[in-house]
Structure formats: structure tokens, C-alpha cells
């Protein structure tokens, strides 16, 4: 139990009291029992995580909120104990107490993390966060969908009502076998890989090796309906290997024709090929194939949006997606990596490659937006600040900067190119070398102004 609370400023207090309740936040009065609040804890853990503030009361008719916190730390013991029974403290959730000089009582802030497993409330039932509601997962279908979202089960191993020869005698599988495993027979090999189960093709088998899986299952589409979209909608079909290649090529072809007004007149829009390739690959390979929907690639004059059916799987969130790993469709990811020149050559590093490529072109990082039943990646054509501005901003908060740190900060890969940035700032008398630091230890600092 903590011995002190975090003291908030007026602005911080007002921001919490006025917080919009939604998918990631909820405010509750302290009078609500811990067991009932455990439903919100379960819902956040089973969705994308979130923050629960206990000690904010709301008037029923006026909807005006008031800070009405716990009298002391011990008054919240029952809440913390109950939450700890359903979710490990530290691993699954953390908490702190908030105070304000002019408010009475302590508000308990509970930070819930997205979990790998299904978390139930004290009533033994699981809940899921949808918007501002904590909904009971009541039906068998909803529970199975939650299990898939958590990666406990995978739809890719479900069998499909399709003829066996659609995956054992397709042009796709014949070409694959000749190129990759010429000594093996398709049927035996596909059974071994679990692309065939009980003499029926699985979802993974169909999307990987059927020539036209969309006739049996789902499509991947480059499309849109808003007036600001560039060009007419187009549908791209075929096995996932072909779909990824064609979708990237089609997207690049459309982008190459876009012109936007810039300082020098009409300018061609440019996005890194690696970024488009990796994000489209990720959307196709990691989508939820149990949802009968398409992957959408929407191209605007200032951005590209890639929408993939299904929520982020298991414990993956928009915040940790570049550092954590989890494959919803592990079989599809593994088998497509066996294809010649596979789209996922660097398994697990695709999004990092996509982000790095944007930085090299001095473009802002892609934005990942989780939605109720899909994930959208926004690839915006927004320029970053200049390298010089980024260096000076860094030196506003740090005493010095090295070449290596500056390259990581700006995305400039060349050590010599980074030196040129330093020299330009030096010539403008904005920075100077740190005395006594030469060679690999060399660094720069803001120039000390000489008194007049």
C-alpha cells in the first residue's frame, strides 16, 4: 500500500473530471462495490486495456461530476484486493492514488493492461470493452471470437467446405512444390503442415494454395467510396502471396500519378516502397479470417489508409506493436515464408522496417488506430521537422548530442551526412563541439553566448 498520493495541478484534475468515458477510460463513484467494478477491469483486460478512475461522482440528472474520493489509503483496500484476485498486480494492472489541494479524498486510478488470457470478473463471467460499455460475453460465438482475439485459438486451422483438389492440384500449389519441395507430393506435404485436416482443406490451406480462395472464402481489396479518394475502386483476388504483390504494385501505380501543390508547384507524392509493402503484407497475413470482410487500401492525395479485419491479437496494442510479437495466423505466416522471395522475409520486423523507411524520407511515422472490429494504419504524407530543428529541440532538453543519437533521432543513416547537419548549425553559431570529446566520443552542445 503506498504511503503518499500524486498531487495534481488544477489542469490535471480538470482533465480527469472532464474525461470522456470510452473504450480506454471509465470513471466511477467510490460507492460502487468492488465486485461490480471488477466487470470493468475484466472488460479492459479482454479488450485493449484502459484506465479506471474510482472516486469521481456524477449527478444523475445534471451529469455534473464531482471529485469525491476515498478518505484514506486503507478505505480502498477492498477494491485493490478484489482486483488482485482476478488480475495479477504489477503484471495485469497497477494503481496509484491521486489528490488535489482543494479537493476532499483520494481518487484511485487503476491502469489495466491488455492480457494474453481471458479475464473473468468476480462473478466468473468474462466482459469486453466496447466504446463506453463493459459488455458481458454471453454467447458461445462471442466467447469463441474472444478466444481467437486472444490467440488462444486460431480460425486458420478450421476446415473449409471446398474440394480437396482446389489446394492439392491448383496452379499455385504445383508451382510452389516445384520451386520449393520438388521431391514431395502435395497431398502428403499439405497434411503434414496441417493445411489439410481430415481430408478437408483448412482456412490456411485455402488462402495460401487455392488459385481463387475468394470464391470459397474472402477477398483482399483496394477500394473506397469517399469522394476524396483517388481513382475508382479495384478488387484484387488470388492466393495471399499473389494478392500482396498485386496490391502493393497497384497501390504504387496509383500513387505515382498523384500530384499535389507544393512550394515549387505541382509535386509528385512519394511513399517508401518498403512501408507500403510491409503494412499491406501485415494487413493480409495477420487479419482475422473469421470475419467476412476485405482488407481495404484507401488512397488519398495526402495519405494512404490500410484497414485489416479483426482487432489487434493477444496482448498487442498500438503502443507496443513495434516491440512485442504475436502471430494470429502462425501457420499462414510460417508457410508463406517458404515461398520464393516471400513477402515476409524479415518475419517479426516488418512494421519496424516500415517505420524506419518513413523516417528516412523525413515523413512522420504511420499511425495505428485500433477499431471495434478492425485495425487501420494511416500512412500520412506529412513532413517531419528539419534535421536541424530536431537537433536543436533535443539540445533544449539535453546537455549534448552525439552523431549516433542524432542519426537515430532524425533517421539520417549516414554519419557524414549527419556531420553536415552539425556543421550547418555550427556555421549559424547555434552549436559548438563539447570540449575534450573527440573521435567516437565527439558530441555537440548549444553554443554558449558570450556576454557583450
C-alpha positions as CSV (number, residue, x, y, z in Angstrom):
1,X,0.0,0.0,0.0
2,X,1.5,3.4,-1.0
3,X,2.2,6.0,1.7
4,X,1.6,9.1,-0.4
5,X,-0.5,10.2,-3.4
6,X,0.4,12.0,-6.6
7,X,-0.6,15.7,-6.2
8,X,-2.4,17.0,-9.3
9,X,-2.4,20.5,-10.7
10,X,-5.7,22.3,-11.4
11,X,-5.3,21.4,-15.1
12,X,-4.7,17.7,-14.4
13,X,-7.6,17.5,-12.1
14,X,-10.0,19.2,-14.5
15,X,-8.8,17.0,-17.3
16,X,-9.6,13.8,-15.3
17,X,-13.0,15.1,-14.1
18,X,-14.0,16.0,-17.7
19,X,-12.6,12.8,-19.2
20,X,-14.8,11.3,-22.0
21,X,-15.7,7.8,-20.9
22,X,-15.0,5.5,-23.8
23,X,-13.0,2.4,-25.0
24,X,-10.0,3.3,-22.9
25,X,-11.4,5.2,-19.9
26,X,-14.1,4.9,-17.2
27,X,-15.0,7.0,-14.2
28,X,-16.9,5.6,-11.2
29,X,-18.1,6.7,-7.8
30,X,-16.3,5.2,-4.8
31,X,-19.6,3.8,-3.5
32,X,-19.8,1.3,-6.3
33,X,-18.8,-2.1,-4.9
34,X,-15.5,-3.7,-5.9
35,X,-17.3,-6.8,-7.4
36,X,-19.3,-4.6,-9.8
37,X,-16.2,-2.7,-10.7
38,X,-14.4,-5.9,-11.4
39,X,-16.6,-6.1,-14.6
40,X,-14.8,-3.0,-15.9
41,X,-11.4,-4.5,-15.0
42,X,-12.3,-7.7,-16.9
43,X,-13.6,-5.7,-19.9
44,X,-10.5,-3.5,-20.2
45,X,-8.2,-6.6,-19.8
46,X,-10.0,-8.5,-22.5
47,X,-10.0,-5.6,-24.9
48,X,-7.2,-3.1,-25.3
49,X,-6.5,-2.1,-21.7
50,X,-7.6,1.2,-20.1
51,X,-7.8,3.5,-17.1
52,X,-10.4,3.3,-14.3
53,X,-10.8,6.3,-12.0
54,X,-12.7,5.5,-8.8
55,X,-13.8,8.5,-6.7
56,X,-15.4,10.7,-9.4
57,X,-19.2,11.0,-8.7
58,X,-21.7,12.1,-11.3
59,X,-25.1,13.7,-10.6
60,X,-27.8,11.6,-12.2
61,X,-29.9,14.4,-13.8
62,X,-27.3,17.2,-14.5
63,X,-24.4,14.8,-15.3
64,X,-22.2,17.2,-13.4
65,X,-19.1,15.4,-12.0
66,X,-17.5,15.9,-8.6
67,X,-14.3,14.8,-7.0
68,X,-15.3,12.6,-4.1
69,X,-12.5,10.3,-3.2
70,X,-11.6,7.8,-0.5
71,X,-11.0,9.1,3.0
72,X,-7.5,7.4,3.1
73,X,-5.5,4.7,1.5
74,X,-7.0,1.9,3.7
75,X,-10.5,2.8,2.5
76,X,-9.7,1.4,-0.9
77,X,-8.2,-1.9,0.4
78,X,-11.2,-4.0,-0.6
79,X,-11.1,-2.6,-4.2
80,X,-7.4,-3.4,-4.6
81,X,-7.8,-6.9,-3.0
82,X,-10.7,-7.8,-5.3
83,X,-8.9,-6.6,-8.4
84,X,-5.8,-8.6,-7.4
85,X,-7.9,-11.7,-7.2
86,X,-8.9,-11.6,-10.9
87,X,-5.7,-10.0,-12.3
88,X,-2.1,-10.1,-11.1
89,X,-1.0,-6.9,-9.5
90,X,2.0,-5.5,-11.4
91,X,1.6,-7.7,-14.4
92,X,-2.0,-7.2,-15.2
93,X,-2.7,-3.9,-13.5
94,X,-1.2,-1.2,-11.5
95,X,-2.7,1.6,-9.4
96,X,-1.9,4.9,-7.7
97,X,-3.8,7.4,-5.6
98,X,-4.4,11.0,-6.8
99,X,-5.0,14.0,-4.7
100,X,-5.6,17.8,-5.2
101,X,-5.0,20.5,-2.6
102,X,-8.6,21.9,-2.8
103,X,-10.4,18.5,-3.1
104,X,-11.5,16.1,-0.4
105,X,-10.3,12.5,-0.6
106,X,-8.2,10.3,-2.8
107,X,-9.1,9.1,-6.3
108,X,-7.9,5.6,-7.1
109,X,-6.5,5.3,-10.6
110,X,-6.3,1.7,-11.9
111,X,-4.3,1.1,-15.1
112,X,-5.4,-2.2,-16.7
113,X,-3.2,-3.8,-19.3
114,X,-4.4,-5.9,-22.2
115,X,-3.9,-9.6,-21.4
116,X,-2.9,-12.7,-23.3
117,X,-5.6,-14.7,-21.4
118,X,-9.3,-14.2,-20.9
119,X,-10.0,-12.4,-17.6
120,X,-13.3,-13.0,-15.7
121,X,-14.9,-10.7,-13.2
122,X,-15.8,-11.9,-9.6
123,X,-19.0,-13.4,-11.0
124,X,-16.9,-15.8,-13.1
125,X,-18.0,-14.3,-16.3
126,X,-15.8,-12.5,-19.0
127,X,-16.6,-9.0,-20.2
128,X,-15.3,-7.0,-23.1
129,X,-15.0,-3.2,-23.6
130,X,-16.9,-1.7,-26.5
131,X,-17.0,2.1,-26.5
132,X,-18.0,3.3,-23.1
133,X,-19.6,0.0,-22.1
134,X,-18.4,-3.2,-20.4
135,X,-20.4,-5.9,-22.1
136,X,-21.0,-9.4,-20.9
137,X,-19.5,-12.0,-23.3
138,X,-22.7,-14.2,-23.1
139,X,-22.9,-16.3,-26.2
140,X,-20.7,-19.2,-27.3
141,X,-20.0,-17.4,-30.5
142,X,-18.8,-14.2,-28.8
143,X,-16.7,-16.3,-26.4
144,X,-15.0,-18.1,-29.3
145,X,-14.4,-14.8,-31.0
146,X,-12.7,-13.5,-27.8
147,X,-10.6,-16.7,-27.7
148,X,-9.5,-16.0,-31.2
149,X,-8.7,-12.4,-30.5
150,X,-6.6,-13.5,-27.6
151,X,-4.7,-16.0,-29.8
152,X,-5.9,-19.0,-27.7
153,X,-7.5,-20.5,-30.8
154,X,-7.0,-19.7,-34.4
155,X,-9.5,-19.7,-37.2
156,X,-6.8,-20.6,-39.7
157,X,-7.0,-24.3,-38.6
158,X,-10.7,-24.5,-39.3
159,X,-11.7,-26.7,-42.3
160,X,-13.4,-25.3,-45.3
161,X,-16.2,-26.8,-47.4
162,X,-14.0,-27.0,-50.5
163,X,-12.9,-29.7,-52.8
164,X,-9.5,-31.2,-51.8
165,X,-8.1,-30.7,-55.3
166,X,-8.6,-26.9,-55.0
167,X,-5.5,-26.9,-52.8
168,X,-3.7,-30.1,-53.9
169,X,-3.9,-29.6,-57.7
170,X,-4.0,-25.9,-58.1
171,X,-1.6,-24.0,-60.3
172,X,-0.4,-22.2,-57.1
173,X,0.5,-25.4,-55.2
174,X,2.1,-27.0,-58.2
175,X,4.3,-24.0,-58.8
176,X,5.2,-23.8,-55.1
177,X,6.0,-27.5,-54.8
178,X,8.2,-27.5,-58.0
179,X,10.1,-24.4,-56.7
180,X,10.4,-25.3,-53.0
181,X,10.0,-29.0,-52.4
182,X,10.2,-30.8,-55.8
183,X,10.6,-34.3,-54.2
184,X,7.4,-34.1,-52.1
185,X,3.8,-34.9,-53.1
186,X,1.3,-32.1,-52.4
187,X,-1.2,-34.1,-50.5
188,X,1.2,-35.7,-48.1
189,X,3.1,-32.4,-47.6
190,X,0.0,-30.3,-47.0
191,X,-1.3,-32.9,-44.5
192,X,2.0,-32.7,-42.6
193,X,1.7,-28.9,-42.5
194,X,-1.9,-29.1,-41.3
195,X,-3.1,-27.3,-44.4
196,X,-5.3,-30.4,-44.8
197,X,-7.2,-31.9,-41.8
198,X,-9.5,-34.9,-42.0
199,X,-9.2,-34.8,-45.8
200,X,-10.6,-31.2,-45.8
201,X,-8.6,-28.1,-46.6
202,X,-8.1,-25.6,-43.8
203,X,-8.6,-21.9,-44.0
204,X,-4.8,-21.6,-44.1
205,X,-4.6,-24.1,-46.9
206,X,-7.2,-22.4,-49.0
207,X,-5.9,-18.8,-48.7
208,X,-2.3,-20.0,-49.3
209,X,-2.7,-22.6,-52.1
210,X,-6.1,-22.2,-53.8
211,X,-5.9,-20.2,-57.0
212,X,-9.1,-18.3,-56.2
213,X,-9.7,-18.5,-52.5
214,X,-12.2,-15.7,-52.7
215,X,-14.7,-18.0,-54.4
216,X,-14.6,-20.0,-51.2
217,X,-13.7,-17.6,-48.5
218,X,-12.8,-13.9,-48.5
219,X,-11.2,-11.2,-50.7
220,X,-8.5,-8.6,-50.3
221,X,-9.5,-5.3,-51.8
222,X,-8.1,-1.9,-52.7
223,X,-11.2,0.1,-52.6
224,X,-13.1,3.1,-51.1
225,X,-16.2,5.2,-51.5
226,X,-15.5,8.7,-50.3
227,X,-15.3,11.4,-52.9
228,X,-11.8,12.4,-51.8
229,X,-10.4,9.1,-52.8
230,X,-8.1,8.9,-55.8
231,X,-9.4,6.8,-58.7
232,X,-12.0,4.1,-58.9
233,X,-12.3,1.1,-56.6
234,X,-10.5,-2.0,-57.7
235,X,-10.7,-5.6,-56.4
236,X,-7.6,-7.8,-56.2
237,X,-8.0,-11.5,-55.9
238,X,-5.9,-14.7,-55.7
239,X,-3.9,-16.5,-53.1
240,X,-2.4,-14.3,-50.4
241,X,1.1,-14.5,-52.0
242,X,-0.3,-13.0,-55.2
243,X,-2.7,-10.6,-53.5
244,X,0.1,-9.0,-51.5
245,X,2.3,-8.5,-54.6
246,X,-0.5,-7.2,-56.8
247,X,-2.0,-4.9,-54.1
248,X,1.4,-3.3,-53.5
249,X,2.0,-2.8,-57.2
250,X,-1.5,-1.4,-57.8
251,X,-1.1,1.0,-54.8
252,X,2.3,2.2,-56.1
253,X,0.9,2.7,-59.6
254,X,-1.9,4.9,-58.3
255,X,0.4,6.9,-56.0
256,X,2.8,7.6,-58.9
257,X,0.1,9.5,-60.7
258,X,-0.8,11.8,-57.8
259,X,0.4,15.4,-57.9
260,X,0.0,17.8,-55.0
261,X,0.6,21.6,-54.9
262,X,3.9,22.3,-53.1
263,X,6.4,25.2,-52.8
264,X,7.7,24.5,-56.4
265,X,4.3,23.9,-57.9
266,X,2.7,20.5,-58.5
267,X,4.9,17.8,-56.9
268,X,4.8,14.0,-57.1
269,X,3.8,12.3,-53.9
270,X,6.3,9.7,-52.8
271,X,6.0,6.9,-50.2
272,X,8.7,4.4,-49.3
273,X,8.1,1.1,-51.2
274,X,9.1,-0.8,-48.0
275,X,6.4,1.0,-46.0
276,X,3.6,0.1,-48.4
277,X,4.9,-3.4,-48.8
278,X,5.3,-4.2,-45.1
279,X,2.0,-2.6,-44.0
280,X,-0.1,-4.3,-46.7
281,X,1.7,-7.6,-46.0
282,X,0.9,-7.3,-42.3
283,X,-2.7,-6.5,-43.0
284,X,-3.2,-9.6,-45.2
285,X,-1.2,-12.1,-43.1
286,X,-2.4,-11.0,-39.7
287,X,-6.1,-10.2,-40.4
288,X,-8.9,-12.2,-38.7
289,X,-10.0,-14.6,-41.4
290,X,-13.2,-15.5,-39.4
291,X,-14.6,-12.1,-40.4
292,X,-16.2,-12.0,-43.8
293,X,-14.7,-8.7,-44.8
294,X,-11.9,-7.4,-47.1
295,X,-8.6,-5.7,-46.5
296,X,-9.1,-2.2,-47.7
297,X,-6.4,0.1,-49.1
298,X,-7.7,3.6,-49.5
299,X,-5.5,6.1,-51.3
300,X,-6.0,9.9,-50.8
301,X,-3.9,12.8,-52.2
302,X,-2.2,13.2,-48.8
303,X,-2.3,9.8,-47.1
304,X,-2.9,6.0,-47.6
305,X,-5.1,4.0,-45.2
306,X,-4.8,0.2,-44.8
307,X,-7.6,-1.4,-42.9
308,X,-7.4,-5.0,-41.8
309,X,-10.3,-7.0,-40.4
310,X,-10.0,-8.0,-36.8
311,X,-8.7,-6.5,-33.6
312,X,-5.0,-6.5,-32.5
313,X,-4.4,-10.0,-31.3
314,X,-3.5,-11.3,-27.8
315,X,-1.5,-8.7,-25.8
316,X,-0.6,-6.5,-28.8
317,X,-1.5,-2.8,-28.6
318,X,-0.8,0.2,-30.7
319,X,1.7,1.3,-28.1
320,X,3.8,-2.0,-28.0
321,X,3.3,-3.3,-31.6
322,X,6.9,-2.4,-32.6
323,X,8.5,-4.3,-29.7
324,X,6.1,-7.2,-29.0
325,X,5.5,-10.2,-31.2
326,X,2.4,-12.3,-31.7
327,X,1.1,-14.0,-34.9
328,X,-2.7,-14.5,-35.1
329,X,-2.2,-16.8,-38.1
330,X,1.1,-18.6,-37.3
331,X,0.6,-21.3,-39.9
332,X,0.0,-18.8,-42.7
333,X,3.0,-16.7,-41.6
334,X,5.2,-19.7,-41.4
335,X,4.2,-21.3,-44.8
336,X,4.2,-18.1,-46.9
337,X,7.8,-17.6,-45.7
338,X,8.7,-20.8,-47.7
339,X,7.6,-19.2,-51.0
340,X,10.3,-17.9,-53.3
341,X,11.0,-14.2,-52.4
342,X,8.4,-14.3,-49.6
343,X,6.6,-11.1,-48.7
344,X,7.6,-11.5,-45.0
345,X,11.3,-12.1,-45.4
346,X,12.1,-10.5,-42.1
347,X,9.5,-12.2,-40.0
348,X,8.6,-10.0,-37.0
349,X,10.5,-7.0,-38.2
350,X,8.1,-5.8,-41.0
351,X,6.5,-2.8,-39.1
352,X,9.9,-1.7,-37.8
353,X,11.1,-1.7,-41.4
354,X,8.0,0.3,-42.5
355,X,8.5,3.0,-39.8
356,X,12.3,3.2,-40.5
357,X,11.7,3.8,-44.2
358,X,9.3,6.7,-43.5
359,X,11.8,8.3,-41.3
360,X,14.5,8.1,-44.0
361,X,12.2,10.1,-46.3
362,X,11.6,12.6,-43.4
363,X,8.0,11.6,-43.2
364,X,6.0,11.1,-40.0
365,X,5.6,7.6,-38.5
366,X,2.5,5.7,-39.6
367,X,-0.4,5.9,-37.1
368,X,-2.1,2.6,-35.9
369,X,-5.7,3.0,-35.0
370,X,-7.5,0.0,-33.3
371,X,-11.2,0.0,-34.0
372,X,-14.0,-2.3,-32.7
373,X,-13.6,-4.9,-35.5
374,X,-10.6,-3.8,-37.4
375,X,-7.2,-2.1,-37.3
376,X,-6.4,0.9,-39.6
377,X,-2.9,2.1,-40.3
378,X,-2.7,5.7,-41.5
379,X,0.3,6.5,-43.7
380,X,0.4,10.2,-43.9
381,X,2.4,12.4,-46.3
382,X,3.4,14.8,-43.5
383,X,7.0,16.1,-43.4
384,X,8.9,15.9,-40.2
385,X,10.7,18.9,-38.8
386,X,14.1,19.5,-40.4
387,X,17.1,17.6,-39.1
388,X,18.5,20.9,-37.8
389,X,15.2,21.7,-35.9
390,X,15.2,18.2,-34.4
391,X,18.8,18.6,-33.2
392,X,18.1,22.0,-31.6
393,X,14.9,20.7,-29.9
394,X,16.9,17.7,-28.5
395,X,19.5,20.1,-27.1
396,X,16.8,22.1,-25.5
397,X,16.2,19.1,-23.2
398,X,19.7,17.5,-23.1
399,X,23.2,18.9,-22.5
400,X,24.8,17.4,-25.6
401,X,24.1,15.2,-28.6
402,X,26.4,12.6,-30.4
403,X,26.4,11.6,-34.0
404,X,24.8,8.3,-33.2
405,X,22.0,9.7,-31.2
406,X,21.3,12.3,-33.8
407,X,21.1,9.7,-36.6
408,X,18.6,7.7,-34.5
409,X,16.6,10.8,-33.9
410,X,16.5,12.1,-37.4
411,X,16.5,8.9,-39.4
412,X,19.6,10.0,-41.3
413,X,21.6,6.8,-42.0
414,X,25.0,8.3,-42.9
415,X,27.4,9.5,-40.3
416,X,28.9,12.0,-42.7
417,X,25.5,13.4,-43.7
418,X,24.8,13.9,-40.0
419,X,28.1,15.7,-39.6
420,X,27.0,18.1,-42.4
421,X,23.9,19.0,-40.3
422,X,26.1,19.7,-37.3
423,X,28.4,21.9,-39.5
424,X,25.5,23.9,-40.8
425,X,24.3,24.6,-37.2
426,X,27.9,25.4,-36.2
427,X,28.2,27.9,-39.1
428,X,25.0,29.6,-37.9
429,X,26.7,29.8,-34.4
430,X,23.9,27.7,-32.8
431,X,26.0,24.8,-31.6
432,X,29.6,24.1,-30.7
433,X,31.8,21.0,-30.0
434,X,31.9,19.7,-26.5
435,X,35.4,20.3,-25.3
436,X,37.5,17.2,-24.6
437,X,35.3,14.8,-26.5
438,X,37.0,13.7,-29.7
439,X,36.8,10.7,-32.0
440,X,34.0,8.2,-31.2
441,X,33.1,10.3,-28.1
442,X,32.6,13.5,-30.1
443,X,29.5,15.5,-29.2
444,X,27.9,18.9,-29.8
445,X,26.1,21.3,-27.4
446,X,24.2,24.6,-27.7
447,X,26.7,27.4,-28.2
448,X,27.4,29.4,-25.0
449,X,26.6,33.0,-25.5
450,X,29.4,35.4,-24.8
451,X,28.3,38.4,-22.7
452,X,28.6,41.7,-24.6
